[in-house]
Amino acid sequence: MSTAEMNVSTRKKSSATVRRIKKNWDLYLLILPVMAFFIIFEYVPMYGVQIAFKDFIANKGITGSPWVGFKHFERFFESYYFWRLLKNTLGIGVYQLVIGFPVPIALALLINELRSKRVSRFVQTVTYAPHFLSTVVMVGMIFIFLSPQTGIVNGLITWFRGAPIDFLTEPAWFKTIYVGSGVWQQMGWSSIIYLAALTGIDPQLHEAARVDGASRWQRIWHVNLPGIIPTIIILLILNMGSLLSVGFEKVYLMQNSLNMSSSDIISTHVYHKGILDGQYSYSAAVGLFNSIVNFTLLVIVNRMARKVNGTSLW
């Protein structure tokens, strides 16, 4: 193709784009606040990422602070806490993915099979409700239920002649409590998107399966589950992209000096070093490392999903 032909083709594409925008101007107007939000609060602050490569001095500002290269990254990688932070963060993230990801899928499949609409709405309401609890309230409930003196869990243990367990001071129990309470709180809300995907499955597939003599479990396995596989893959990719982004608030509220060996994660380390100790450049370097690992995982899993199943984010 000659240069003149390429220019003509480019002009045609540009004019087609302008016509499309003019035709759907109201839709573009609706998306404008969302774009403004992400630009202002997500992309503009990325300018400050450069302090991870500087010795940030507040009175000199970002541009006036001296460059130090990878000094803060090297300090983090060589620190005593690096492997503990990585192990704890990765451990909670993987535990959360393995346990928390399939539960909403199973819940959605079970709710979809309920014949009574009243029972279905009741189950959905009961499972959705915990999502609206604040993190502080959630952790308060955990403290009340797991109290070694008055908690209902230890009450049951002692009723069965067992010794009370101080769950929140035992490092071995921290990950299980964190993940288990998170699954209970989010499984109902997370199942909504799977229920929406299940409504898009052609009813004729179920009718054909019934004619062929398929049982309910066989229809779930061979009709419902394959029908929501694309949704499952997309959400799995997104979850893998946030594997190291373990929630700070809940971990910090549950954290104490006795369970620190299991509860000290990257986000709490950034808080202690950056906010409490004022080591802004170091904490920025740790946070940037966390983001780069998450982005790398997202790209790798997305590429694997595209090759294996043909479904991907891009």
C-alpha positions, 0 to 999 in steps of 0.5 A: 500500500502506497503512502497516499493510500495509507493517508486516505485510509487513515482519514476514513477511519478518523472520520468514521470515529468522529461520526460514531462519537457524534452519533453516540455523544450521550453515551460518551458523556455518561462515561466522561465522569468515570474517565475523569475519576481514573485520570485524576485519582489513578493516573495523575498520582503515578507521577509520584512513583518516581520517589521510589528511585529518590531520597525524598526530602519533603522541603525539596519536593519530588523534583528537587530530591536526589536520585538514588536508583535502585537503592531502596529496592535493594534495601528491601530485597536484602532486609530481614523481613523480605522473605517473611513478608513475601511468604505471608502475603503470597500465602494469604493470597493463594489461600484466599484464591484456592478457598474463596474463588470456587465457593461463590461459583458453587453457591451460585449453582446451588441457588440457581437450582432452587425451585422455590423463588421465595427460598431463593430470595431468602438465601440470596438475602442472607448470603449478601448481607455480610458484604455490607458489614464494615471491616471494623464491625467484621473484625469486632465480630471475629474478636467476640466469637473467638474470645477465649473467655466468652466466645461461642467457638471456645464455648463449644470447644469446652463443652466437648471437653477441649481446652480453650484456644486463643485463636487471635494470638496463635500465628498458625490460625491467622490465615485460616481466620482471615480467609474463612471470615472473608469467604463468609462475608463475600461469597454471596456478593461475589456469586451475583455475577455468576447468577447473572451469567447463568441466566444467559444460558439457553433453556433449550440446552436443559430441555435437550439434556432432560430428553437425553435423561440427564440428572440435575447434577449432570445438567449442572456439570455439562450445561451450567458450568460450561456456560459460565466458564468464560465468566469464571476465567475472566474473574480468575485472571482479575483475581490473579492480578491482585494476588499480592494485594491482600487487604490492609485494613482487616489484617492491621486490625487483627494484627498483634505482636503475638501473631506478627510472624503470620500477619506481617504482610507487604501492605502493613509493612508499607504502612509502618515504614511509610506513614509511621516512620516517615520513610516515604521513598522506601515504602514507595519502592516496596509498593511499586514492587508489589504492583509490578508483581501483580501486573506481571501475574495478570499478563502471564495468566491472561496470556495462558488463558487466551492460549488454552481457552481463547478467553482473555481480558485482551 
